[in-house]
Amino acid sequence: MIKFKIGCDPELFIKNKYGAYKSAVGLIGGSKDCPLPIDKDGHAILEDNVAVEFNTKPAESYEAFRSSIHLVLDHLRTKLTGYDLDTASAVSFPKEELNTPQAQEFGCEPDYDAWRVCQNDKPKADDQNLRSCGGHIHVGNSIAKRDPISVIRAMDLFLGVPSVKLDSGTLRRELYGKAGCFRPKKYGAEYRTLSNFWIFDDNLIAWAYEGTQRALEFVKAKKQIAPEHEFMIQRCINTSNMDDYNTLTKAYGL
């Protein structure tokens, strides 16, 4: 088994007791520059635009990864008395919830496209009230550090493509979540294509862990994505193309 560390920094929305979406500004504390620690192990929470975001401790096993996610979600449920954590990955927020400078901040750092090998444009949707939640996966590994492009492309294959069937939310892609979206990191890479859909179910947390592992093993074994499949992967993820999904699933045993 290949050795790697895995973490995540998912975002999620909150609702009040009447079922209305509420901005997290002023309710959580912490920021991108200064997350609020909740223990000494590296778990932290923060406010990101109108969403709640959390950071998990880098894990070396599925069990540790799952436990970290549960720990922070349980902490948030306790902290946010009177609010519910929502599973939607994209929501058009009421105007009154967007009247703070923080609610107008997008894309704190640039991210990149592993297929075109260039910087992505800043997000912009036709609906100015649209906000979204990612479920980014952070991979710490010498392979991801040395060759993040290949690892991210493989993660698109083993995670991005299957997510087209597993994730019912497509609205987020008007802002984020296109194929190949990543940031290089000093420890490896951050895969930014997935929404937060997988953090709420242990089976899907296992799927995210195992897909990351398969991607790293694919690159380590020097396997290659067939040239004719590269565009299919991008189109499948970006447009939910099920013909591409079926072709790729058969070709790579997804």
C-alpha positions in Angstrom: 0.0 0.0 0.0 1.3 3.4 -0.9 1.9 5.8 2.0 0.3 9.2 2.0 -1.4 11.7 4.3 -4.8 13.1 3.6 -6.7 16.0 4.9 -9.6 18.2 3.8 -11.0 21.7 4.2 -14.7 21.4 3.4 -17.3 24.2 3.4 -20.9 24.0 4.4 -23.9 26.2 4.8 -26.2 26.6 7.8 -29.9 27.1 8.2 -31.9 28.6 11.1 -34.7 26.7 12.9 -37.1 28.0 10.3 -35.1 26.4 7.4 -33.8 29.6 6.0 -30.2 29.9 4.9 -28.1 32.1 7.1 -24.6 33.6 6.7 -22.0 32.2 9.0 -20.4 35.6 9.4 -20.0 36.4 13.1 -21.2 33.0 14.2 -18.0 30.9 13.9 -14.9 33.0 14.2 -11.6 32.3 12.5 -10.5 33.3 9.0 -8.4 32.0 6.1 -5.4 33.7 7.5 -6.1 32.8 11.1 -8.3 29.6 11.6 -9.8 29.0 15.0 -8.2 25.9 16.6 -10.6 23.5 18.3 -7.9 21.3 19.7 -4.2 20.8 19.8 -4.1 18.3 16.9 -4.7 20.7 14.0 -8.5 20.7 13.7 -9.8 24.2 13.1 -12.9 26.1 12.0 -13.3 29.4 10.2 -15.7 31.6 8.3 -15.3 31.6 4.5 -17.6 34.0 2.7 -21.1 33.0 4.1 -20.1 29.4 4.7 -18.5 27.5 7.6 -15.2 25.9 6.7 -13.2 23.4 8.7 -9.7 22.0 8.5 -8.8 18.4 9.5 -5.7 16.9 10.9 -3.6 15.1 8.2 -4.5 11.5 8.5 -2.5 8.3 7.5 -5.5 6.0 7.4 -9.2 5.9 6.4 -10.2 5.5 10.1 -8.2 8.6 11.2 -9.6 10.6 8.2 -13.2 9.7 9.0 -12.7 10.4 12.7 -11.3 13.8 12.0 -14.3 14.7 9.9 -16.7 13.4 12.5 -14.9 15.3 15.2 -15.2 18.7 13.5 -18.8 18.2 12.4 -19.8 17.2 16.0 -18.0 20.3 17.3 -19.9 22.5 14.8 -23.2 21.0 15.7 -22.5 21.8 19.4 -21.3 25.3 18.7 -24.1 26.3 16.3 -27.0 25.8 18.7 -30.2 26.7 17.0 -28.8 26.1 13.5 -28.6 23.0 11.2 -25.7 22.0 9.0 -26.9 21.8 5.4 -25.7 19.4 2.7 -26.3 21.6 -0.3 -23.2 22.5 -2.3 -24.6 25.6 -4.0 -27.3 28.0 -2.9 -28.6 31.4 -4.1 -28.6 33.3 -0.8 -31.1 36.0 0.3 -29.7 39.5 -0.4 -30.0 40.4 3.3 -27.5 37.6 4.1 -24.9 39.1 1.7 -24.6 42.6 3.1 -21.1 42.2 4.6 -17.7 42.7 2.9 -16.8 39.1 3.8 -19.9 37.8 1.8 -18.4 39.5 -1.3 -15.0 38.0 -1.1 -14.2 35.2 -3.6 -11.1 33.1 -4.4 -8.6 34.1 -1.7 -5.7 32.5 -3.7 -5.5 31.6 -7.4 -5.9 27.9 -8.4 -4.9 26.1 -11.5 -6.0 23.7 -14.2 -4.0 20.5 -14.4 -5.2 19.8 -18.0 -4.5 23.2 -19.6 -1.6 23.8 -17.1 -2.6 27.4 -16.5 -4.1 29.6 -13.8 -7.9 29.5 -13.6 -10.0 32.7 -14.0 -11.7 34.1 -10.9 -15.1 32.6 -10.4 -18.1 34.6 -11.6 -21.7 33.4 -11.9 -24.7 35.0 -13.6 -26.5 34.9 -10.3 -24.5 37.2 -8.0 -26.2 35.7 -5.0 -24.9 32.2 -5.7 -22.5 30.7 -3.2 -21.0 27.3 -3.2 -19.2 24.7 -1.0 -16.2 22.6 -1.9 -14.9 19.4 -0.4 -11.3 19.8 -1.3 -8.8 17.0 -0.6 -5.3 17.7 0.5 -2.7 15.0 -0.4 0.7 14.8 1.3 3.0 12.5 -0.5 6.3 12.6 -2.4 4.7 11.7 -5.7 2.1 14.5 -5.3 4.9 16.9 -4.4 7.1 15.9 -7.3 4.3 15.5 -10.0 1.1 17.2 -8.9 -0.2 17.5 -12.5 -0.2 13.7 -13.0 -1.8 13.1 -9.6 -4.5 15.7 -10.1 -5.4 14.2 -13.5 -5.5 10.8 -11.9 -7.8 12.1 -9.1 -10.1 13.5 -11.8 -10.2 10.0 -13.2 -10.8 8.1 -9.9 -12.8 10.8 -8.1 -14.0 13.5 -10.4 -15.5 11.2 -13.0 -17.4 8.9 -10.4 -18.6 12.1 -8.6 -20.7 12.9 -11.7 -23.0 10.0 -10.7 -22.6 10.3 -6.9 -23.0 14.0 -6.5 -26.5 15.3 -7.5 -25.6 18.9 -7.2 -24.3 20.5 -10.4 -25.0 24.2 -9.8 -21.7 24.7 -8.0 -19.8 24.3 -11.3 -21.0 27.8 -12.3 -18.4 29.0 -9.7 -16.0 26.2 -8.9 -15.4 22.5 -9.4 -14.2 22.2 -13.0 -12.0 19.3 -14.0 -8.3 19.5 -13.0 -8.8 22.3 -10.4 -5.9 22.2 -7.9 -3.3 24.1 -5.9 0.2 22.9 -5.5 1.3 22.7 -1.9 4.6 22.3 -0.2 3.5 18.8 1.0 1.9 17.8 -2.2 -1.4 19.0 -3.8 -4.9 20.2 -3.0 -7.6 18.7 -5.3 -10.4 21.3 -5.6 -12.8 19.7 -8.0 -15.2 17.9 -5.6 -18.1 19.6 -3.8 -18.8 18.8 -0.1 -21.2 16.0 -0.9 -18.9 13.2 0.3 -18.3 14.5 3.9 -21.7 13.6 5.3 -21.6 9.8 4.7 -19.0 7.3 5.9 -19.3 5.3 2.7 -18.4 8.4 0.7 -15.6 9.3 3.0 -14.2 5.9 2.3 -14.8 6.4 -1.4 -12.8 9.7 -1.3 -9.9 8.1 0.6 -9.8 5.0 -1.7 -10.0 7.2 -4.8 -7.1 9.3 -3.6 -5.1 6.1 -2.9 -5.9 4.6 -6.4 -4.8 7.9 -8.1 -1.5 7.8 -6.3 -0.9 4.1 -7.1 -1.8 4.8 -10.7 0.9 7.5 -11.0 3.4 5.5 -9.0 3.0 2.6 -11.4 3.6 5.0 -14.3 0.3 4.2 -15.8 -1.1 6.6 -18.4 -4.5 8.0 -19.2 -5.1 7.3 -22.9 -4.9 10.5 -25.0 -8.4 10.0 -26.4 -9.7 9.9 -22.8 -8.2 13.1 -21.6 -10.9 15.3 -23.2 -13.6 12.8 -22.1 -12.6 13.2 -18.5 -12.8 17.0 -18.7 -16.1 16.9 -20.5 -17.6 14.3 -18.2 -16.8 16.3 -15.1 -17.7 19.7 -16.5 -20.9 18.8 -18.2 -22.1 15.6 -16.4 -21.7 13.7 -19.7 -23.0 10.2 -18.9 -21.7 8.7 -22.2 -18.2 9.7 -21.2 -18.8 8.4 -17.7 -19.8 5.0 -19.1 -16.8 4.8 -21.4 -14.3 5.8 -18.7 -15.9 3.5 -16.1 -15.5 0.5 -18.4 -12.0 1.4 -19.5 -10.6 2.0 -16.0 -12.8 -0.1 -13.8 -14.1 2.9 -11.9 
